[in-house]
Amino acid sequence: CNYITALNYPDTNNQSFKTFWPGIHIVGKDILRFHAVYWPAFLMAAGLEPPKQIFAHGWWLMGDSKMSKSLGNIINPMDLIDDYGVDPVRYYLMREMVLGHDSNFTMESFIQRYNSDLANDFGNLLSRVTTLIKKNYDGIIPHPGELNDKDLIIKNQGGDLSKLVYKLVDEMRLNEAIEAIMQFIRTVNKYMEENAPWKLVKDDKVAAGRILYVAGESLRLGAILLSPIMPNRSATLLDALNVKGKNFSWGGLKPGRKLKDHEPLFPRIK
């Protein structure tokens, strides 16, 4: 009954109960019977609504076998957290598991996902943007001015991203929601490569500033959408960009604010 007693049941008139019940249960597939048969029966007997939805997730496998102490094929998540931090572990577990199916864990896939998504795509983009702004604009976020067609493509994708992510989360397609965010970040990295603001700044500082603003604002949006999965590293990124609040609308990165120093967001695993 802790699902409802945590909401101050039997006081069903309190705000917590009214807000959060009936809720959504996400449970392991091996305990589905208890949550989908017995628990709704208890609730209905008490005159309460059953959960809105019950979603059963799979198991983490090592190779093709379920992790078990007897087989000795367990990965201790606390050891992973000690070595690489809690946010990368959370990211990997959410990104790799298709909810409703089993997933395989290997250290090789963990390191590959960390380096490709977090170090190369996300962390490297932040490093590029902040380094160029500090070097060429005294650490002050430049004004974007009037955006051109290429900039507007990024802006429009960023503006639509939260709607797509929310839709996928509602459908329990969490790995696809994360991938949609990272695809956007990859698009921004490609945008940076094509426009090369590190070269452009020598001849056209205003245009280079516009590109850096677009990339920085894209990072802000990506960090906010990833914050439920990586709350600590997302907070570090937003603090580095001197961002206040979590606004999903384009333009939350404020020109004229000074960047803050930050450690490498995701040091590459060698």
N, C-alpha and C positions, 0 to 999 in steps of 0.2 A: 504493500500500500504506500510505499515511500513516494511513488509518483504523485500521489494526491496529498499525502500528509505534508510533503514539502511545500505545498501550496495552501497550507493551513486548513485542510479538510479536518473536521467536518464543517467548518465555517465556509460554506459555498458562496457566501455573499461578499467575501473579501476580494480586493482587486487582483491579487495574484491568481486566485482560482478562476476568476472571470476572464482574465487575460490569457492564461496558458492552458486551460483545460476546456475541451478535450485537446490533447496534443498529438504529436507524432512520435511513435516508438521506433527506434532503430536498434535492432537486436541481432545477436548471432543466430545463424540458421539452426544451430543445435538446440536452442531454447525457444524456438518459434511456437511450439505447442502450448507452452505455459502462457505466453503472451497473447496468442491468437485464439485460444480456446478458454482456458481457465480464468484468466484475468478479465476479459470482457464479460464473462458470465458473472463474476463477482460484482463488477460494476453495475450491470443491468439489475442484479438482485438488490443492489443498494439504491436503485433509481437514478443512477448516474450514466452519462453518455460514455460509450466506449471510445478508444482513441480514434482520431480522424483517419490515421493510416498506420499500418505496421509494416515496416520494411526490414527484411532479413538480409544481412550482409554475409559474405563468405568468410573463409579462413585464409590466414597467411600460411603458405606452404614453404617448405624448404626442399627444393627439387620438386618431387611429385608427392611428398609425404606431408601430412599435417605435423606441425611442430609439436613435440611432446618431450617431457622430461625423460621418459624411459628410453627414447631413441637418442637423446642427447643432441638433438638438432635444433636447439633453441637459440635465437638471437635475443640477447637482453637489450631492450630498448634503452634502458638507463645507461648502458655502456656506450651505445651509439650517441646518446645525448651528451655524455661526458666528452666524447671525442669530437663531435661535429656540431653540437648545439641542438636545442629542442626544435627550433623552427625548421631547419632542413629535414629533420626526421619527420616532423608533421607533414611537411610538403611532400616528401617521398611517399609516405603511407597513403595520403589522400590522392596523389596524382597517379599512383601505380594501380590502386585497386579499383576495378569496375564494380560498383556496388551490386550485389546479387550474385557475384561470381567469386571463386577462389583466386588468389594471387600468389605468385612465387616471389620470395625474397632471396636476393643474393647481394653480397657486398659489391660485386662488380656492377650490378645494375644501379645500386645506390650511388656509388661514386660517379658513374656515367651520368646519371640524372642530375646529381648535384653540380658537376662540372659544366654540363651542357646548358641546363636551364638556369641555374642560380648564379654560378660564377661567370660563365661566358655571356649569357644573354642579359640577365637582370643586373648583376653586380657590375659588370664591365660597362654597361650603358650609364649607370650612375657615375662611375669613376670618370668616364669620358666627359660627360656633361659638366660635372662640378670642376674638374681639372681645367677645362677650357674657359669656364666662366671666371674662375679664380685667376687664371693667367692673363686673360685679355680684358676682363671687365671689373677688375679689382674685387671679385667675389660678389658683385652685385648682379642680381637676376636682370637680364636685359629686357627691354620692351619688345613685344613681338611685332608691333606695327600692323600693317595690312598683310594678311596671309595670302600666299599665291595658291595655285591649284593643287600642287603637291602637298602643301601644308594643310589645306582644307580636307584632303583625303584622310590624313592622320586625325585631324580634329573630328571629322564625322565618324570615323571608326571608333575613336575614343568616346564620343558622345553616345554611341549605340551600344557600347560594350556592357555597361551595367545592366541594361535590359536583357541582353543575351545571357549574361551570367546568372541573373536572378531566375530566368526561365529554366535554365539547366539545373540549378540548385533545387528548384521546386519539383523537378522531375527526377531528383536523386541522381543526376548525372554529374556528380561532383568532379570526377576526373576530367570530363569534357569542359566543365566550367573553368577549371584551372588551365587547361590547354588553350582555351579561347583567350584567356588573359595573356598567356605566354606567346601565342601567335601574334597578338597585337604588339607585344614587346619586340618580337623578332622583326615585325614590319617597321617598327621605329628604328631598330638597328640598321636595317637596310636603307631606310631614309637617310640616316646619318652617313652611311657609306657613300650613297649616291651624291649627297650634297657636300660632303667633306668640309665641315665648318672650320677644321684646323688649317685648311688651306685658304678657304674663302676669307677668313678673318684678316688676312694680310692685305687684301684689296678692298673688301667691302664688309666693314665691321658691323654695320646695321643688319645686313642680310644674314651674316653669321649669327648674330644675336637672335634673330627671328627663329632660325633653325634650332638653336640651343634652347630657346624658350619652348618651342613645340615639343622637343624631346624631353625636356624637364617636366612639362605639364603631363605628358604621356606617362612618365615614371610615377608622377603623383597619383594619377588615376589607377595605374596598375597596382601601386602599393596599397591604396585604400581597398581595392577589391580583393587583394591577397591577405589583408590584415586579419580576417578571421582564421586563416590557416597559419600565417606567420606573423603573429602580433608584435613580436619583439623587433625583428629585422625591418618590418614595415614601418614601425615607429621610428627606428633609426634613420631610415631613408627620408621620411617626412620631416623629421627634425633637421636633417642635413639640408633640405630644401627650404627650411624655415616656414613650413606650412602649418597653418592653424585650422583645426576642424577637419571634417571629412565630407567635403562637398563633391557630389558626382558630376556636377556641371562643369563644362570646359571653362577654364579661366581661374581656377583656384590657386594657381601658382602666381604670386603677386610680384610684378616687376618692381625693382627698387629695393627689395629686401635683400639682406646679405646672407649668403650661404654660411652654414656652420661646418666646422671641421668634423670629420667622421672617420672611423676606422674602415678598412675594406669590408664591404658588406658581406661578401661570400669569398673568402680566400680560397683559391683553387686547391683541390686535394691532389697531391702528386703521387 
